[in-house]
Amino acid sequence: MKLQQLKYLLAIVDNGLNITAAADRLYTSQPGVSKQLKLLEEELGLQLFSRKGKSLEGITAAGHQVIERARLIMQEVDNIRSLASDYYQEEEGTLSIGTTHTQARYVLPEVVRSFRQLYPGVKLNLHQGTSEQIADMVAAHEIDFAIATGSKHLFSELLLVPIYRWDRTILVPNDHELAALDRKLTLEDLANHPLVTYVFSFGGESSLKKAFAEKNLKPDVVFTARDADVIKTYVRMGLGVGIVASMAHECTDNKDLAVIDAEGLFPRSTTWIGFRKDAILRRYMLDFIRLFAPHLDAEQIDAAVKAQEQKEIDLLFRDTTLPIRGGCSDDLSAAA
């Protein structure tokens, strides 16, 4: 038995047992309504209407009882829909996000500011960690959204929506020899200096290490940290050449650090937002995604949250050109 069959049954009754009128009211076809009524009667093993030829003449005794209960069921369906709508529309609640330091420090502040203005009654929890730590938060059901880059193998429980892309940036003190190069920087140049960069993921192969390996080069990584601000501190101390996400380049860095473009030296990275496949996202959660990804249209976001499998999202965004996020005053640029 389907709710649609009960809906059709009540429409027939409410339209004077006229199947054609019921079909018009339901914006469907008369044969379709007749077929569903027949299937319902066959499943119940009851004749709900008395007939005269092909027309319905009256309601049987069993039909009256079924119709009475069908009305109660459909009323409860409406109540559930109303309850769900009220829950969806609520402007109070909690939103917990697990993300990396780079996203929390350089990308999300303006998003959070706008979100708080829209939803002052929503408590926002921002948890920082490595990809592995964020995956642990997902496993423990501690967060609603995960925001990270790469490491997709750690998040098979989630649906991942791509948001933007970014390159790495090289930072050195202003008096460093690499700052005086009059040509494009190469991996060979970097391999000749100690490097300071992010903590490598324990699972999967580091794209940074892979880039060097493809050139038969071995990088001399002398210090790693999850925090770009810590990396900058040690670059300023002269510990090594810094390799950070482009978003981590702030305009104030230009006072004592030279910024060298590394586009093309390493694979371009994609930042995504992930949520559980069985999650029911409330309106304020959807609005957070819209604020985080203003370049995506409403239909794309709606289709993404209704997806059942990652392959549906991959297909949805297959031809989408994501913006490239930079640093300093160049927050978002058109994709190359």
C-alpha positions in Angstrom: 0.0 0.0 0.0 1.3 3.4 -1.0 0.4 6.9 0.3 -0.2 7.9 -3.3 -3.0 5.3 -3.5 -4.6 6.7 -0.4 -4.3 10.2 -1.8 -6.0 9.1 -5.0 -8.7 7.3 -3.1 -9.6 10.4 -1.1 -9.5 12.6 -4.3 -12.0 10.3 -5.9 -14.4 10.6 -2.9 -13.9 14.4 -2.7 -14.7 14.8 -6.4 -18.1 13.0 -6.3 -16.7 9.6 -7.4 -15.6 11.1 -10.7 -12.2 9.7 -11.5 -11.7 12.1 -14.4 -12.3 15.1 -12.1 -10.0 13.5 -9.4 -7.3 13.1 -12.0 -7.6 16.8 -13.1 -7.4 17.9 -9.4 -4.2 15.8 -9.0 -2.7 16.9 -12.3 -2.4 13.4 -13.5 -4.1 11.0 -15.9 -7.5 9.3 -15.5 -6.0 5.9 -16.4 -3.3 6.4 -13.8 -5.8 7.0 -11.1 -7.9 4.0 -12.1 -4.9 1.8 -12.1 -3.8 2.8 -8.6 -7.4 2.3 -7.3 -7.5 -1.2 -8.9 -4.1 -2.1 -7.3 -5.3 -0.9 -3.9 -8.4 -2.9 -4.0 -6.5 -6.0 -5.2 -4.0 -5.6 -2.3 -6.7 -5.2 0.3 -8.9 -7.9 -1.2 -11.9 -5.5 -0.9 -14.2 -3.7 -3.3 -14.2 -0.1 -2.1 -16.8 1.2 -4.6 -19.9 -0.2 -6.2 -19.8 0.2 -9.9 -22.2 0.7 -12.8 -20.4 -0.2 -15.9 -17.1 1.7 -15.9 -18.4 4.4 -13.5 -18.3 4.4 -9.7 -21.8 4.4 -8.3 -21.3 4.3 -4.6 -19.1 3.5 -1.6 -19.2 0.0 -0.1 -19.4 -0.6 3.7 -15.8 -1.7 3.7 -15.0 1.4 1.5 -16.4 3.8 4.1 -14.1 2.3 6.8 -11.0 2.3 4.6 -11.7 5.9 3.6 -12.2 7.0 7.2 -8.8 5.5 8.2 -7.2 6.9 5.0 -8.2 10.4 6.0 -6.6 9.9 9.4 -3.4 8.6 7.8 -3.2 11.5 5.4 -3.8 14.0 8.2 -0.9 12.5 10.1 1.2 12.8 6.9 0.4 16.5 6.8 1.3 16.8 10.5 4.6 15.2 9.9 5.3 17.5 6.9 4.4 20.5 9.0 6.7 19.3 11.8 9.5 18.7 9.4 8.9 22.2 7.9 9.0 23.8 11.3 12.2 21.9 12.1 13.8 22.9 8.8 12.8 26.6 9.3 14.1 26.8 12.9 16.7 29.5 13.4 18.1 28.1 16.6 20.2 25.1 17.0 23.8 24.0 16.8 26.2 23.7 13.9 29.5 21.8 14.5 32.3 22.0 11.9 35.6 20.1 11.8 38.2 21.7 9.6 41.9 22.4 9.2 43.8 25.4 10.6 44.2 27.0 7.2 40.4 27.0 6.5 39.6 28.1 10.1 42.2 30.9 10.1 42.2 32.3 6.5 38.9 31.2 4.8 36.1 30.8 7.3 36.2 34.1 9.3 34.1 36.1 6.9 31.8 33.2 6.3 31.2 32.8 10.0 30.7 36.5 10.4 27.9 36.5 7.8 26.4 33.3 9.2 26.2 34.8 12.7 24.5 37.9 11.3 21.9 35.6 9.6 21.5 33.2 12.5 22.4 34.8 15.9 20.5 32.0 17.7 22.6 29.2 16.2 25.5 28.0 18.3 28.5 27.4 16.1 31.3 25.0 17.1 34.5 25.1 15.1 36.9 22.2 15.7 40.4 22.2 14.2 42.6 19.3 13.3 44.4 17.3 10.7 42.5 15.3 8.1 42.9 12.2 10.3 41.6 14.0 13.3 38.6 15.4 11.4 37.8 11.9 10.2 37.8 10.8 13.8 35.3 13.5 14.6 33.1 12.2 11.8 33.3 8.7 13.1 32.4 9.9 16.6 29.4 11.9 15.2 30.9 15.1 16.7 30.4 17.3 13.7 27.8 18.2 11.1 30.2 19.4 8.4 33.8 18.5 7.5 35.8 21.0 5.5 39.2 19.8 4.3 41.4 19.3 1.2 42.1 15.9 -0.4 42.3 12.8 1.8 39.0 11.6 0.4 39.8 8.1 1.3 39.3 9.0 5.0 35.7 10.2 4.4 33.8 7.4 2.7 30.9 8.0 5.1 30.4 11.5 3.7 29.2 13.2 0.5 31.9 15.6 -0.5 31.0 18.8 -2.5 33.9 20.6 -4.1 34.1 24.3 -3.3 37.2 25.9 -4.6 40.8 25.2 -5.7 44.1 26.5 -4.6 47.9 26.4 -5.3 50.8 26.5 -2.9 52.8 29.6 -2.2 56.5 29.9 -1.3 57.6 32.2 1.5 61.2 33.3 2.2 62.8 36.2 4.1 63.2 39.3 1.8 67.0 38.8 1.8 66.8 35.1 0.8 68.6 34.1 -2.4 65.3 32.7 -3.9 63.7 36.1 -3.5 66.3 37.5 -6.0 65.6 35.0 -8.8 64.8 36.6 -12.1 63.1 33.5 -13.5 60.3 31.1 -12.5 61.1 29.0 -9.5 61.7 25.3 -10.0 61.5 22.2 -7.9 65.2 21.8 -8.3 65.6 25.3 -6.6 63.5 24.1 -3.7 65.3 20.8 -3.4 68.5 22.8 -2.7 67.1 24.4 0.5 65.6 23.1 3.8 61.8 23.3 3.7 59.2 24.2 6.2 55.7 23.0 5.4 52.5 21.4 6.6 52.3 18.1 8.5 52.1 15.3 6.0 49.0 13.0 6.0 49.6 9.6 7.4 47.3 8.0 4.9 47.8 8.3 1.2 50.8 9.8 -0.6 51.6 13.5 -0.1 51.2 15.5 -3.3 54.2 17.6 -2.3 56.5 14.6 -1.9 55.0 13.0 -5.1 55.9 16.2 -7.1 59.5 16.0 -6.0 59.7 12.2 -6.6 58.5 12.6 -10.2 61.5 14.7 -10.8 63.8 12.3 -9.0 64.3 14.9 -6.3 64.3 14.4 -2.5 63.0 17.4 -0.5 64.8 18.3 2.7 61.8 18.9 4.9 63.3 20.0 8.3 60.1 21.2 10.0 56.4 20.5 9.7 53.3 22.1 11.4 49.6 22.1 10.9 49.5 25.8 11.5 50.6 28.2 8.7 51.3 30.9 11.2 53.8 28.6 12.9 55.4 27.9 9.6 55.8 31.6 8.9 57.4 32.1 12.3 60.1 29.6 11.5 60.6 30.9 8.0 61.3 34.3 9.6 63.8 32.7 12.0 65.7 31.4 8.9 64.9 27.7 9.5 63.9 27.1 5.9 61.8 27.9 2.9 58.1 27.9 3.7 55.6 26.1 1.5 52.0 27.0 2.5 48.5 27.2 0.9 48.0 30.3 -1.1 45.2 31.4 1.2 47.7 31.7 4.0 49.5 34.6 2.3 48.4 37.8 4.1 49.2 41.3 3.0 51.0 41.9 6.2 53.5 39.1 5.3 54.9 41.4 2.6 56.6 43.5 5.2 59.4 41.0 5.8 58.7 38.0 3.6 59.0 37.6 -0.1 56.1 35.7 -1.7 57.0 33.5 -4.7 54.3 32.0 -6.9 54.4 28.2 -7.0 51.6 27.6 -9.5 52.4 24.6 -11.6 55.1 23.2 -9.3 52.6 21.1 -7.3 49.2 19.6 -8.2 46.4 22.1 -7.7 44.3 21.2 -4.6 40.5 21.2 -4.1 38.8 22.1 -0.9 35.5 20.4 -0.2 32.7 20.4 2.4 31.3 17.1 3.5 28.2 15.9 5.3 26.7 12.5 6.1 24.7 10.6 3.4 21.8 10.2 5.8 21.9 13.8 7.1 18.8 16.0 7.2 20.2 19.5 6.7 18.3 22.3 8.3 17.9 25.6 6.5 20.7 27.3 8.4 23.0 24.4 7.4 22.2 24.9 3.8 22.7 28.7 4.1 26.1 28.0 5.6 27.0 26.1 2.4 25.7 28.9 0.3 27.8 31.5 2.2 30.9 29.2 1.9 30.3 28.7 -1.8 28.5 31.8 -3.2 29.6 30.8 -6.7 27.5 27.7 -6.7 23.8 28.1 -7.7 20.9 27.0 -5.5 20.0 24.1 -7.8 23.5 22.6 -7.6 23.5 22.8 -3.8 20.0 21.4 -3.6 20.9 18.5 -5.9 24.1 17.8 -3.9 22.3 17.5 -0.6 19.7 15.2 -2.1 22.4 12.9 -3.6 22.7 9.3 -2.3 26.2 8.5 -3.5 29.4 10.4 -4.2 29.3 9.5 -7.9 26.1 11.6 -8.2 28.0 14.6 -6.8 31.0 13.9 -9.0 28.8 13.8 -12.1 26.9 17.0 -10.9 30.1 19.0 -10.7 32.0 17.3 -13.5 31.7 20.4 -15.8 31.7 23.0 -13.1 34.7 25.4 -13.1 35.6 26.1 -9.5 37.2 29.4 -8.6 40.9 29.5 -7.5 41.5 30.9 -4.1 44.5 33.1 -3.6 45.9 35.1 -0.7 46.4 38.7 0.4 43.8 40.8 -1.4 43.2 38.2 -4.1 40.7 35.9 -2.2 38.9 34.4 -5.2 39.8 34.5 -8.8 38.3 32.9 -11.9 39.6 29.4 -12.6 42.3 29.1 -15.2 
